[in-house]
Amino acid sequence: MVRRLRKTDLDAAAEIWLDTNIRAHSFIPAQYWRDNFEAVKGMLAQAEVYVFENQGGIKGFIGLDGGYVAGIFVREAAQSGGIGRRLMDFVKEGRKQLGLSVYQKNGRAVRFYQREGFHIQREQMDKSTGEAEYYMEWRQGEF
């Protein structure tokens, strides 16, 4: 089930964020993610975040800033099980357009977003990590 993040979900969501970032971004020192952990945890509490939950607890979440997908994170053991797609479908509902940034070196994520109908619009640089990114967009009705 997809639902809005509750305060009681913060620890689980923050741990998923940290673990997923360290595993998916081996090209960025793990300490970078650890150094940002508390700040991100605080931002999660204030942001528009939706979680995927089943009997086993929180398996993943997606964060939005208006029409911008700030991130989508799924526990490693639950990846490739359709959770990312369900979260993405949930936030696409009622929207005409979504945008996001993804590291170019994170090929798995780039392919996921492309399968979800996102198209690369431009290349850019993430100033905080110095890594190249793609800015991608999805528009309702485009395939």
C-alpha positions as a Python dict, from the first residue, in 0.01 Angstrom:
ca = {
    (1, 'M'): (0, 0, 0),
    (2, 'V'): (120, 352, -77),
    (3, 'R'): (46, 619, 181),
    (4, 'R'): (181, 948, 314),
    (5, 'L'): (489, 936, 539),
    (6, 'R'): (415, 952, 914),
    (7, 'K'): (651, 1075, 1183),
    (8, 'T'): (680, 716, 1306),
    (9, 'D'): (823, 621, 963),
    (10, 'L'): (1113, 868, 975),
    (11, 'D'): (1379, 634, 1112),
    (12, 'A'): (1295, 357, 863),
    (13, 'A'): (1282, 600, 568),
    (14, 'A'): (1611, 764, 666),
    (15, 'E'): (1784, 425, 696),
    (16, 'I'): (1651, 324, 352),
    (17, 'W'): (1780, 656, 213),
    (18, 'L'): (2129, 603, 358),
    (19, 'D'): (2163, 237, 262),
    (20, 'T'): (2028, 286, -90),
    (21, 'N'): (2252, 585, -161),
    (22, 'I'): (2566, 409, -39),
    (23, 'R'): (2488, 97, -246),
    (24, 'A'): (2375, 276, -564),
    (25, 'H'): (2646, 542, -568),
    (26, 'S'): (2976, 362, -514),
    (27, 'F'): (3138, 645, -712),
    (28, 'I'): (3063, 886, -424),
    (29, 'P'): (3237, 832, -88),
    (30, 'A'): (2998, 672, 164),
    (31, 'Q'): (3096, 940, 415),
    (32, 'Y'): (2921, 1201, 198),
    (33, 'W'): (2587, 1025, 259),
    (34, 'R'): (2660, 973, 629),
    (35, 'D'): (2750, 1341, 668),
    (36, 'N'): (2410, 1439, 520),
    (37, 'F'): (2203, 1180, 710),
    (38, 'E'): (2067, 1403, 988),
    (39, 'A'): (1990, 1692, 755),
    (40, 'V'): (1801, 1462, 517),
    (41, 'K'): (1612, 1304, 806),
    (42, 'G'): (1496, 1652, 905),
    (43, 'M'): (1396, 1733, 547),
    (44, 'L'): (1197, 1411, 516),
    (45, 'A'): (982, 1522, 809),
    (46, 'Q'): (892, 1843, 623),
    (47, 'A'): (865, 1710, 268),
    (48, 'E'): (591, 1551, 58),
    (49, 'V'): (686, 1185, 96),
    (50, 'Y'): (492, 868, 17),
    (51, 'V'): (592, 525, 145),
    (52, 'F'): (526, 175, 21),
    (53, 'E'): (431, -42, 315),
    (54, 'N'): (331, -405, 349),
    (55, 'Q'): (306, -643, 644),
    (56, 'G'): (683, -639, 674),
    (57, 'G'): (699, -261, 716),
    (58, 'I'): (827, 22, 498),
    (59, 'K'): (992, -114, 182),
    (60, 'G'): (1051, 213, -1),
    (61, 'F'): (952, 576, -47),
    (62, 'I'): (938, 861, -295),
    (63, 'G'): (988, 1229, -215),
    (64, 'L'): (845, 1520, -410),
    (65, 'D'): (904, 1892, -425),
    (66, 'G'): (606, 2004, -631),
    (67, 'G'): (656, 1839, -970),
    (68, 'Y'): (1016, 1743, -896),
    (69, 'V'): (1096, 1389, -782),
    (70, 'A'): (1357, 1451, -514),
    (71, 'G'): (1427, 1080, -485),
    (72, 'I'): (1291, 729, -492),
    (73, 'F'): (1442, 468, -263),
    (74, 'V'): (1365, 98, -219),
    (75, 'R'): (1524, -141, 31),
    (76, 'E'): (1783, -359, -139),
    (77, 'A'): (1599, -683, -55),
    (78, 'A'): (1278, -543, -208),
    (79, 'Q'): (1429, -402, -530),
    (80, 'S'): (1311, -533, -868),
    (81, 'G'): (977, -631, -714),
    (82, 'G'): (766, -352, -862),
    (83, 'I'): (774, -119, -560),
    (84, 'G'): (950, 162, -747),
    (85, 'R'): (696, 139, -1026),
    (86, 'R'): (404, 148, -781),
    (87, 'L'): (546, 456, -609),
    (88, 'M'): (607, 626, -943),
    (89, 'D'): (256, 540, -1069),
    (90, 'F'): (112, 684, -748),
    (91, 'V'): (282, 1023, -792),
    (92, 'K'): (210, 1037, -1166),
    (93, 'E'): (-162, 1017, -1092),
    (94, 'G'): (-321, 1358, -1143),
    (95, 'R'): (2, 1518, -1265),
    (96, 'K'): (84, 1626, -1616),
    (97, 'Q'): (462, 1645, -1576),
    (98, 'L'): (742, 1534, -1343),
    (99, 'G'): (1114, 1609, -1347),
    (100, 'L'): (1414, 1459, -1169),
    (101, 'S'): (1791, 1446, -1165),
    (102, 'V'): (1987, 1121, -1169),
    (103, 'Y'): (2360, 1053, -1166),
    (104, 'Q'): (2481, 944, -1509),
    (105, 'K'): (2692, 670, -1348),
    (106, 'N'): (2380, 518, -1187),
    (107, 'G'): (2284, 325, -1499),
    (108, 'R'): (2028, 109, -1318),
    (109, 'A'): (1833, 418, -1209),
    (110, 'V'): (1861, 582, -1552),
    (111, 'R'): (1716, 267, -1715),
    (112, 'F'): (1437, 251, -1454),
    (113, 'Y'): (1333, 610, -1523),
    (114, 'Q'): (1345, 553, -1899),
    (115, 'R'): (1115, 249, -1858),
    (116, 'E'): (885, 476, -1659),
    (117, 'G'): (860, 717, -1954),
    (118, 'F'): (1117, 977, -1848),
    (119, 'H'): (1334, 1132, -2119),
    (120, 'I'): (1675, 1293, -2079),
    (121, 'Q'): (1644, 1668, -2131),
    (122, 'R'): (1997, 1779, -2052),
    (123, 'E'): (2323, 1699, -1879),
    (124, 'Q'): (2425, 1894, -1571),
    (125, 'M'): (2667, 1884, -1281),
    (126, 'D'): (2573, 1815, -918),
    (127, 'K'): (2763, 2092, -742),
    (128, 'S'): (2775, 1912, -406),
    (129, 'T'): (2939, 1594, -542),
    (130, 'G'): (3098, 1709, -868),
    (131, 'E'): (2923, 1422, -1048),
    (132, 'A'): (2754, 1447, -1387),
    (133, 'E'): (2376, 1407, -1388),
    (134, 'Y'): (2090, 1386, -1630),
    (135, 'Y'): (1784, 1601, -1584),
    (136, 'M'): (1491, 1389, -1701),
    (137, 'E'): (1121, 1465, -1754),
    (138, 'W'): (801, 1269, -1783),
    (139, 'R'): (492, 1416, -1947),
    (140, 'Q'): (150, 1260, -1929),
    (141, 'G'): (60, 1093, -2258),
    (142, 'E'): (419, 1070, -2391),
    (143, 'F'): (567, 727, -2450),
}
